[in-house]
Amino acid sequence: MADGSFNIIMQRISGSIGKTIVYRDYRGKTVVSKHPNMSKVVRSPAQRASNALFSKAMKHAREILADPVQREEVMERIKHLKDKGYRRACSLLVKEYINKHKVLSQRAVEKLAVEKFGAFPLSLRQLNGLIYLARFSELSNSIYQNINKVSKATATRDLKDIISMGILIGEGKGAGAKYIFAKNMNPKEVE
């Protein structure tokens, strides 16, 4: 990694050249480094859910900005929000989408889950799986195995037990099976 404290050409520049070199500005110094290799990074389920939400938000923003009428409406809104730091339409649309589809905090979902599922004889593993589903709206056998560090057979048995209690419904078969809350069982839904 190289840095330069006074380089008039590179001053305040950040970005990359392909996937080889990265330029960043840290405290007035331009730092040049090798592009990070992120291919071996294993992301947690929460990180994957956050990345998926951001991808959906970007897709939503691009769709709106592709329509000239909607784009004009957004640009008009930005004129009134410039004092709040919004200068780019995409940033505003992404923030609005994420706030609308925001994932609940772990603590909030745990509280809701205990209130909703307190009457059921659930193990801690099963409760963790339901909390994950309530937070990220996605649960499969492999995700259940990952969050609880159990074998495929144990995950299958636990999930079948939750289905038999009437809390979950299985959609699909085999490795692609997904689990959703049965009607009136989602802790995020107020009774």
N, C-alpha and C positions, 0 to 999 in steps of 0.2 A: 504494500500500500504506500502510495506517495501522496504528499500534500504540498500545497504551495500557499504561502500566506499573502504574497503580493504578485499576482499574475493578472495583468489587465485584460488579457484575452479570455481567460477562463473564469474571471470574477463573476460570482453569482450564477454560475451555470450548473445545472444538474441534468442527469439523463444517462443514456447508455449508447454505446456503439454496438449494435447487434446484441449478441449474447456473450460478448467478450469483455468489455470494459464498462465500468460504471463511474460516473462523475457525481459527486455530491458536495454540497456546501455545508460545512460544519463550523459554526462560530466564526464565520468570516474566512475560513480556509477552504480551498477546493481540494477535495480528497479524491484520488483516482485509485480504484481497486478492481480486482478481478470480479466478474459477474458471479453472484452466488449460485451454487448448484443446489436447487431445491427439490431435485428429483427423488432424493432418498428421505425427505422429511415425511414423517408419519403424523398426520393431523388427527387431533382428537375428534370425537363425534360432534362436540360443540363447535369446533373450528370448521369442520366440514359443513355443518348446518349454517354457520355464519357466512361462509363462502358461497353457499348455494343461494342464500337470501340476497347477498350482494349481486350475484349474477342475474337473478330474477329482476332485481331493481334496475340494473343497467339495461337489460332487455326491455323492460317497461319504459324507461326513459328514451331509449332509441326509437321505440315504436311511436311514442308521442311526438318526438322531435321530427320524425319523418313526415308527419301530417302537417302541412302548412298552416291550417286553421288552428290546430292545437298548439303548434309552435308559437304562433302569434300571441295566443292567450297566455302562455307561459312567459314569454318575453315581456308582456305587459305587467304580469305579476312581479317579475324581477325588478322592473323599474321602481316599484313601490317598496321593494325589500332590499335595495342596495345598501341602505344604512345599516342593515342587519348582517352584512357580510356576503350576501348572495350576488355573485357577478355572472355565474354560469348557470344556464338552464338545466344542464345535466345534473349538477350538484344538488340543486333544489329538488328536482324530481326524484333523485335517488334517496335523499333524506326523507322526503314525504312518504315514499314507498316503504322504506325501512321502518319508519315510525308507525305506519299503518299495520305492517305485518311483523312487528317486533316480537322477538322471542321473550317470553316471561323469564324473570330471574329464577335461579335454582330455588332460592328461599321461598318465593311466592308460590311456585308450583308445588313445593313440598308441603306447604301449609294447606293449599287447596286439596292435594292428594290425601293428606291425613284426614281432612274433614270428609271427603267424598268416600274414601275406601276404608275408613276406620272400622266399620262393621264387618269387613271381610277378613277371613283368616289368611292373610298374605305374608309370605316370607319377605325378608329385607330385599332379597334379589328381585322378587316380583314387584315390590313397591318401587325399586330403582328403575325397572323397566317401564312401569306405568308413568313415573315422573319424567323419564326421558321422552316417552311418547307425547305426554302433555306439553312438554317444552318445545320439542322439535317437530311434532306432527309426523313422525316417521319411526317405525319400529319393524325390524325383521329379525330373523333368528340370528344372523351373523352380528347384527348390532347388539342384540341381547347378550350374545356370547362375549363380545368385546367389552361392554360396560360392566358386566358381572364377572368376567374372567372365569367362565365355566365352559364345559365341553358342549358339543353340539347336542348330544343326547339329553343333558341336563337342561339346556335351553329349551329344547323341544318339549320336554316334560313340564317345565315351568309354564311355558306359554299355553300348552293344552289345558293345564290346570286353571289358568286365568280365564280361558275361553269357557271352560265348564262352569265357572262362577257367573258367567254372563257379563263380564266386564269388557272383554275384547271380542272382535270378530276377525277371523282370518280371511284374507283376500288372496286368492291364487293358491298354487300348489308348488311344492318342491322348493328349490333354492330361491325362487323369485317371490315367495309368499311374503305378504306385508300384513301388518296387524293394525287395526283401527279400533277406536272405542265403540262399544255398542251404544245404541240410542240412549241418551240421557246419562251416559257414564263419563263423559269428558269433564274433568274437574274445572276446566276453564269456562264451561257453560253454567250459568247461574240458574238455579232451580226456581 
